[in-house]
Amino acid sequence: MSPVSHRTRLTRELLLGFAGIFVLPLAAIVLWALLGSSGDAAAWKLRTAVAGAGLAVCSGGYAFYVYRLVKRRIDEPLLRFQESLEDIAEGFILDEMPEEAFREAEEGITQSFRQVVAINKMMLRTVDNLEQGFEEERLAKLKQVELTNAYEKFVPHEFIGFLNKESITQVRLGDHVRLRMTVLFSDMRSFTSLSERVTPEENFRFLNRYLMVMEPVVQKHGGFIDKYIGDAIMALFHQGADQAVRSAISMMAELEQFNAGRTGAGYEPLRIGIGLNTGELMLGIVGGENRMEGTVISDAVNVASRMEDLNKMYGTSILISEQTADSLLRPGDFHIRKLDRVRVKGKTKPIDIYEVFDADPEQSRSAKLQTLEQFERAVALFHEGEAAEAETLFARIAGRNSHDQAALLYVERCRRNESGPIGPTKEEEAL
């Protein structure tokens, strides 16, 4: 219905009310007053007064009619309209037209309210669609987070961060960065013979228990595990060599507690060796389009692996290269002694290696501290070709500490007059 029709309807009701309540009764009263007049002044005055009263009554009646009409058709619907708008402002969305309240309302108001209801229905559908969209987006993000967390178990998030990526999905083949880090290698001694005594399932459970114990120690000291190589661990530390050395010491302490449980259950205790080296490396993504992995490529990695392997020969637990020793900010925090000079495969210049013996048993650690100066003096004499004098010192040190296998090894080398740096192993030469 058009606005003109709205006004015509309201005007018609007002005119009908005016005619029925005001004009007709007033006309009847006036006619009565005029026709009934007989020239008598008193009667005329009375009839005039009655006509005036009739006029007042008709005017009041019509005014009341107009008031009720406006209230019913305009005022009350507008009040309900206002209440509905307040409900909408508070978040209540109308989905139905309240016909009872607007049955007698002015058509323009009713139409406007119908439009509001229609808009609210549209808003309700829009809100539903938005909520559904938001929920789908939330679930997609949760799925992405879950997927990213799963991927990070294979590619550490630190690795992704060094490549300046926010997610594993952004990593591309060939992404790389050059960094200076400390590389830690740890390896279990006699793992093959241990594995032969148990079933493959038991071996898997045992290996995972061991690795689950070591992983938090590396993370606690600011490192992350780059890869597991069977029973071996390769970890990277970018916050300094001190943190890497502390991690190695803590790993040995954690191993002691792990072994306490094993021996209590009747199993043989484990022994591991740890080697560390510091240097420049390339960290990046290698592989093919369908199979990629993160890795580090550097001579520093090879030297760290060599440090770990040399523990077997010297009977030590933790060995560090001269690059790591020189990178320590607080070397006084650790018990370190210069152990030897070795040649690593691919290098012509020998490098010095150092033993970190903080994790040794108390008796051995105390004896190594007391003989530290003598030991390093004997090592220097050995490499200067003074094998006889070096042998005397090493023998004296071994006499004070029978667990110092490095001193015992030097005694044998002195007797064979094998002065000079130790070269690559046969395995390294074969490679």
C-alpha positions as CSV (number, residue, x, y, z in Angstrom):
1,M,0.0,0.0,0.0
2,S,1.4,3.4,-1.0
3,P,1.9,6.4,1.4
4,V,-1.1,8.1,-0.3
5,S,-3.3,5.2,0.6
6,H,-2.1,5.4,4.2
7,R,-3.0,9.1,4.4
8,T,-6.4,8.5,2.7
9,R,-7.3,5.8,5.2
10,L,-6.4,7.9,8.2
11,T,-8.1,11.0,6.7
12,R,-11.3,9.0,5.9
13,E,-11.5,7.7,9.5
14,L,-10.9,11.2,10.8
15,L,-13.6,12.6,8.5
16,L,-16.1,9.9,9.4
17,G,-15.4,10.4,13.0
18,F,-15.8,14.2,12.6
19,A,-19.1,13.7,10.7
20,G,-20.5,11.1,13.1
21,I,-19.3,12.6,16.4
22,F,-19.2,16.3,15.7
23,V,-21.1,17.5,12.6
24,L,-24.3,15.4,12.7
25,P,-25.0,15.8,16.5
26,L,-24.1,19.5,16.3
27,A,-26.4,20.0,13.3
28,A,-29.2,18.3,15.1
29,I,-28.7,20.5,18.2
30,V,-28.5,23.7,16.2
31,L,-31.6,22.7,14.2
32,W,-33.4,21.9,17.4
33,A,-32.4,25.3,18.8
34,L,-33.5,27.2,15.8
35,L,-36.8,25.4,15.1
36,G,-37.8,25.3,18.7
37,S,-37.4,29.1,19.1
38,S,-40.8,31.0,19.6
39,G,-39.4,34.5,20.1
40,D,-39.2,34.0,23.8
41,A,-35.9,35.5,24.9
42,A,-35.6,33.2,27.9
43,A,-36.3,30.1,25.8
44,W,-33.9,31.3,23.2
45,K,-31.2,31.8,25.8
46,L,-31.8,28.3,27.1
47,R,-31.7,26.7,23.7
48,T,-28.5,28.6,22.9
49,A,-26.9,27.4,26.1
50,V,-28.0,23.9,25.3
51,A,-26.5,24.3,21.8
52,G,-23.3,25.5,23.3
53,A,-23.1,22.6,25.7
54,G,-23.8,20.3,22.8
55,L,-21.0,21.9,20.8
56,A,-18.7,21.4,23.8
57,V,-19.8,17.8,24.2
58,C,-19.3,17.0,20.5
59,S,-15.9,18.7,20.4
60,G,-14.9,16.7,23.5
61,G,-16.2,13.5,22.0
62,Y,-14.5,14.1,18.7
63,A,-11.2,15.0,20.5
64,F,-11.5,11.7,22.5
65,Y,-12.2,9.9,19.3
66,V,-9.1,11.4,17.7
67,Y,-7.0,10.6,20.8
68,R,-8.1,6.9,20.8
69,L,-7.7,6.7,17.0
70,V,-4.2,8.1,17.1
71,K,-3.3,6.0,20.1
72,R,-4.5,2.8,18.6
73,R,-3.2,3.3,15.1
74,I,0.0,5.4,15.8
75,D,1.0,5.8,19.4
76,E,0.8,2.2,20.7
77,P,2.4,0.7,17.5
78,L,5.2,3.2,17.6
79,L,5.7,2.4,21.3
80,R,5.9,-1.3,20.4
81,F,8.1,-0.4,17.5
82,Q,10.5,1.4,19.9
83,E,10.6,-1.5,22.3
84,S,11.4,-3.9,19.4
85,L,14.2,-1.6,18.2
86,E,15.6,-1.5,21.8
87,D,15.4,-5.4,21.8
88,I,17.3,-5.4,18.5
89,A,19.9,-3.0,20.0
90,E,20.4,-5.4,22.9
91,G,21.0,-8.3,20.4
92,F,17.6,-9.8,20.2
93,I,16.8,-10.5,16.6
94,L,13.1,-10.7,15.6
95,D,12.1,-13.5,13.3
96,E,8.3,-13.1,13.3
97,M,5.9,-10.2,12.9
98,P,3.8,-9.6,16.1
99,E,0.4,-9.4,14.3
100,E,-1.6,-8.8,17.4
101,A,0.3,-5.6,18.3
102,F,0.1,-4.2,14.8
103,R,-3.4,-5.4,13.7
104,E,-5.0,-2.0,14.1
105,A,-1.8,0.0,13.5
106,E,-1.5,2.6,10.8
107,E,-0.5,0.8,7.6
108,G,2.7,2.8,7.2
109,I,3.9,1.7,10.6
110,T,2.9,-1.9,9.9
111,Q,4.8,-1.9,6.6
112,S,7.8,-0.3,8.2
113,F,7.8,-2.9,11.0
114,R,7.5,-5.7,8.4
115,Q,10.6,-4.3,6.7
116,V,12.4,-4.3,10.0
117,V,11.4,-7.9,10.6
118,A,12.5,-8.8,7.0
119,I,15.8,-7.1,7.6
120,N,16.2,-8.9,10.9
121,K,15.5,-12.2,9.2
122,M,18.2,-11.4,6.7
123,M,20.5,-10.4,9.5
124,L,19.7,-13.7,11.3
125,R,20.6,-15.6,8.2
126,T,23.7,-13.5,7.7
127,V,24.8,-14.1,11.3
128,D,24.1,-17.8,10.9
129,N,26.2,-17.8,7.8
130,L,29.0,-15.8,9.5
131,E,28.9,-18.1,12.5
132,Q,29.2,-21.1,10.2
133,G,32.0,-19.4,8.3
134,F,33.8,-18.5,11.5
135,E,33.4,-22.0,12.8
136,E,34.7,-23.5,9.6
137,E,37.6,-21.1,9.7
138,R,38.3,-21.9,13.3
139,L,38.3,-25.6,12.6
140,A,40.5,-25.1,9.6
141,K,43.0,-23.1,11.7
142,L,42.9,-25.8,14.4
143,K,43.6,-28.4,11.7
144,Q,46.4,-26.3,10.4
145,V,47.9,-25.9,13.9
146,E,47.5,-29.6,14.5
147,L,49.2,-30.3,11.2
148,T,52.0,-27.9,11.9
149,N,52.5,-29.4,15.3
150,A,52.7,-32.8,13.8
151,Y,55.2,-31.6,11.2
152,E,57.3,-30.0,13.8
153,K,57.9,-33.4,15.4
154,F,59.8,-34.2,12.2
155,V,61.1,-30.7,11.4
156,P,61.8,-28.7,14.5
157,H,60.2,-25.2,14.6
158,E,63.6,-23.7,15.4
159,F,64.8,-25.1,12.1
160,I,61.8,-23.4,10.3
161,G,62.5,-20.2,12.2
162,F,66.1,-20.0,11.1
163,L,64.8,-20.2,7.5
164,N,62.6,-17.2,8.3
165,K,59.4,-19.2,7.7
166,E,56.3,-19.1,9.9
167,S,55.1,-22.6,9.0
168,I,56.3,-25.8,7.5
169,T,54.0,-25.1,4.5
170,Q,56.2,-22.2,3.5
171,V,59.4,-24.3,3.3
172,R,60.7,-24.9,-0.2
173,L,63.4,-27.1,-1.6
174,G,66.7,-25.3,-1.5
175,D,65.9,-22.9,1.3
176,H,69.1,-22.4,3.3
177,V,70.9,-20.1,5.7
178,R,74.4,-19.8,6.9
179,L,74.8,-19.8,10.7
180,R,77.4,-20.3,13.4
181,M,76.4,-23.0,15.8
182,T,77.7,-25.7,18.2
183,V,77.0,-29.2,17.0
184,L,76.5,-32.0,19.6
185,F,76.8,-35.7,18.8
186,S,76.0,-38.4,21.3
187,D,76.2,-42.1,20.7
188,M,75.4,-45.2,22.7
189,R,78.2,-47.6,23.4
190,S,77.7,-51.3,22.5
191,F,74.2,-50.6,21.2
192,T,74.4,-53.5,18.7
193,S,75.3,-56.1,21.4
194,L,72.5,-54.7,23.6
195,S,70.0,-55.0,20.8
196,E,70.9,-58.6,20.1
197,R,69.7,-59.6,23.6
198,V,66.1,-58.4,23.3
199,T,63.3,-58.6,20.8
200,P,62.9,-55.8,18.1
201,E,59.8,-54.6,20.0
202,E,61.7,-54.4,23.3
203,N,64.6,-52.7,21.5
204,F,62.2,-50.1,20.1
205,R,60.6,-49.3,23.5
206,F,64.0,-49.2,25.2
207,L,65.5,-46.8,22.6
208,N,62.4,-44.5,22.7
209,R,62.6,-44.3,26.5
210,Y,66.2,-43.3,26.3
211,L,65.6,-40.7,23.6
212,M,62.6,-39.3,25.5
213,V,64.8,-38.7,28.5
214,M,67.5,-36.9,26.5
215,E,65.3,-34.7,24.3
216,P,64.1,-32.4,27.2
217,V,67.7,-31.9,28.4
218,V,68.7,-30.5,25.0
219,Q,65.7,-28.2,24.8
220,K,66.2,-27.0,28.4
221,H,69.6,-25.6,27.4
222,G,68.4,-23.8,24.3
223,G,69.2,-26.5,21.7
224,F,67.1,-28.6,19.4
225,I,67.5,-32.1,18.0
226,D,68.3,-32.0,14.3
227,K,68.0,-35.7,13.8
228,Y,68.1,-39.2,15.4
229,I,70.5,-41.6,13.7
230,G,69.5,-44.9,15.3
231,D,70.7,-44.6,18.9
232,A,72.8,-41.4,18.1
233,I,71.6,-37.9,18.6
234,M,72.6,-34.8,16.6
235,A,71.7,-31.5,18.3
236,L,72.3,-27.9,17.4
237,F,72.9,-25.0,19.7
238,H,72.7,-21.4,18.5
239,Q,72.8,-19.6,21.9
240,G,76.5,-20.2,22.5
241,A,78.9,-23.0,23.2
242,D,78.4,-22.7,27.0
243,Q,74.8,-23.9,26.7
244,A,75.9,-26.8,24.5
245,V,78.5,-27.9,27.1
246,R,76.0,-27.6,29.9
247,S,73.6,-29.7,27.9
248,A,76.2,-32.4,27.5
249,I,77.0,-32.5,31.2
250,S,73.2,-32.6,32.0
251,M,72.8,-35.5,29.6
252,M,75.4,-37.5,31.4
253,A,73.7,-36.7,34.8
254,E,70.3,-37.7,33.3
255,L,71.9,-40.9,32.0
256,E,73.0,-41.8,35.6
257,Q,69.4,-41.6,36.8
258,F,68.2,-43.5,33.8
259,N,70.8,-46.2,34.6
260,A,69.7,-46.4,38.2
261,G,66.3,-47.6,37.0
262,R,67.8,-50.0,34.5
263,T,70.2,-51.7,37.1
264,G,67.3,-51.8,39.6
265,A,65.4,-53.8,37.0
266,G,68.3,-56.1,36.3
267,Y,69.5,-54.6,33.1
268,E,73.0,-53.5,32.1
269,P,73.7,-49.8,32.5
270,L,74.1,-47.7,29.3
271,R,77.2,-45.8,28.4
272,I,77.3,-42.9,25.9
273,G,79.9,-40.6,24.5
274,I,79.3,-36.9,23.5
275,G,81.3,-34.8,21.1
276,L,81.0,-31.1,20.4
277,N,82.3,-28.7,17.8
278,T,81.6,-25.1,16.9
279,G,81.7,-23.5,13.5
280,E,79.9,-22.2,10.4
281,L,77.3,-24.4,8.8
282,M,74.7,-24.4,6.2
283,L,71.2,-25.2,7.5
284,G,68.6,-25.9,4.8
285,I,66.2,-28.1,2.9
286,V,67.6,-30.9,0.7
287,G,66.0,-33.7,-1.3
288,G,63.7,-33.9,-4.3
289,E,60.3,-32.5,-5.1
290,N,58.4,-35.4,-3.5
291,R,60.8,-36.1,-0.6
292,M,62.6,-33.4,1.3
293,E,64.2,-33.0,4.7
294,G,66.0,-30.4,6.8
295,T,69.7,-30.9,7.4
296,V,72.9,-29.2,8.1
297,I,76.0,-29.4,5.9
298,S,79.4,-28.4,7.2
299,D,82.8,-29.6,8.1
300,A,81.8,-28.6,11.7
301,V,79.4,-31.5,11.7
302,N,82.1,-34.0,10.7
303,V,84.5,-32.7,13.4
304,A,81.7,-33.0,16.1
305,S,81.1,-36.6,15.0
306,R,84.9,-37.2,15.2
307,M,85.0,-35.8,18.8
308,E,82.3,-38.2,19.8
309,D,84.0,-41.2,18.3
310,L,87.4,-40.3,20.0
311,N,85.7,-40.8,23.4
312,K,86.0,-44.6,22.9
313,M,89.8,-44.4,22.6
314,Y,90.5,-42.1,25.5
315,G,87.9,-43.6,27.8
316,T,86.2,-40.2,28.2
317,S,82.6,-39.1,28.2
318,I,82.6,-35.6,26.7
319,L,85.1,-34.2,24.3
320,I,85.1,-30.8,22.7
321,S,87.1,-29.3,19.9
322,E,89.4,-26.3,20.3
323,Q,86.8,-24.2,18.3
324,T,84.2,-25.0,21.0
325,A,86.7,-24.4,23.8
326,D,87.7,-21.0,22.4
327,S,84.0,-20.1,22.0
328,L,83.2,-20.5,25.7
329,L,82.3,-17.3,27.4
330,R,82.8,-18.7,30.9
331,P,85.3,-21.5,30.6
332,G,85.9,-21.3,34.3
333,D,82.4,-22.7,34.9
334,F,83.6,-26.1,33.7
335,H,86.2,-28.7,34.5
336,I,88.3,-28.9,31.3
337,R,91.7,-30.2,30.4
338,K,93.6,-30.3,27.1
339,L,93.6,-33.9,26.0
340,D,95.4,-34.2,22.7
341,R,96.0,-33.0,19.2
342,V,94.3,-34.9,16.3
343,R,94.1,-34.8,12.6
344,V,90.6,-35.0,11.2
345,K,89.8,-36.4,7.8
346,G,89.9,-33.7,5.2
347,K,92.0,-31.3,7.3
348,T,95.8,-30.9,7.0
349,K,96.2,-28.9,10.2
350,P,95.8,-30.8,13.5
351,I,93.3,-29.5,16.0
352,D,93.4,-29.6,19.8
353,I,90.8,-31.5,21.7
354,Y,89.7,-31.1,25.3
355,E,88.0,-33.3,27.9
356,V,85.1,-32.0,29.9
357,F,85.0,-34.1,33.0
358,D,82.3,-32.4,35.1
359,A,80.2,-35.6,34.8
360,D,82.9,-38.0,36.0
361,P,82.4,-39.8,39.3
362,E,83.5,-37.6,42.3
363,Q,86.7,-39.5,43.0
364,S,87.8,-39.4,39.3
365,R,86.8,-35.8,38.9
366,S,88.8,-34.8,42.0
367,A,91.9,-36.7,40.9
368,K,91.8,-35.1,37.5
369,L,91.5,-31.6,39.0
370,Q,94.5,-32.3,41.2
371,T,96.6,-33.5,38.3
372,L,95.3,-31.1,35.7
373,E,98.5,-29.0,35.3
374,Q,100.7,-32.1,35.3
375,F,98.5,-33.8,32.7
376,E,98.6,-30.8,30.3
377,R,102.3,-30.4,30.8
378,A,102.8,-34.1,29.9
379,V,100.7,-33.7,26.8
380,A,102.8,-30.7,25.7
381,L,106.0,-32.7,26.3
382,F,104.6,-35.6,24.3
383,H,103.9,-33.5,21.3
384,E,107.3,-31.8,21.6
385,G,108.9,-35.3,21.2
386,E,109.9,-35.6,24.9
387,A,108.3,-39.1,25.2
388,A,110.5,-40.3,28.1
389,E,109.7,-37.3,30.4
390,A,106.1,-37.3,29.3
391,E,105.8,-41.0,30.2
392,T,107.1,-40.3,33.7
393,L,104.4,-37.7,34.3
394,F,101.6,-39.8,32.8
395,A,102.6,-42.8,34.8
396,R,102.5,-40.7,38.0
397,I,99.1,-39.4,37.1
398,A,97.8,-42.9,36.3
399,G,99.1,-44.1,39.7
400,R,97.0,-41.5,41.4
401,N,93.9,-42.2,39.4
402,S,93.6,-45.7,37.9
403,H,90.4,-44.6,36.2
404,D,92.2,-42.1,34.0
405,Q,92.3,-44.1,30.8
406,A,93.7,-41.2,28.8
407,A,96.9,-41.2,31.1
408,L,97.2,-44.9,30.7
409,L,96.8,-44.6,26.9
410,Y,99.6,-42.0,26.8
411,V,101.9,-44.3,28.8
412,E,101.5,-46.9,26.1
413,R,102.0,-44.3,23.3
414,C,105.1,-43.0,25.0
415,R,106.6,-46.5,25.3
416,R,105.9,-46.9,21.6
417,N,107.3,-43.5,21.0
418,E,104.2,-42.5,19.0
419,S,104.5,-38.8,19.4
420,G,102.4,-36.4,17.2
421,P,98.7,-36.0,16.5
422,I,96.4,-38.9,16.1
423,G,95.2,-39.3,12.5
424,P,91.8,-40.3,11.1
425,T,90.4,-43.7,11.9
426,K,90.5,-46.6,9.3
427,E,86.7,-46.0,8.8
428,E,87.3,-42.4,8.0
429,E,90.1,-43.2,5.6
430,A,87.8,-45.7,3.9
431,L,85.2,-43.0,3.5
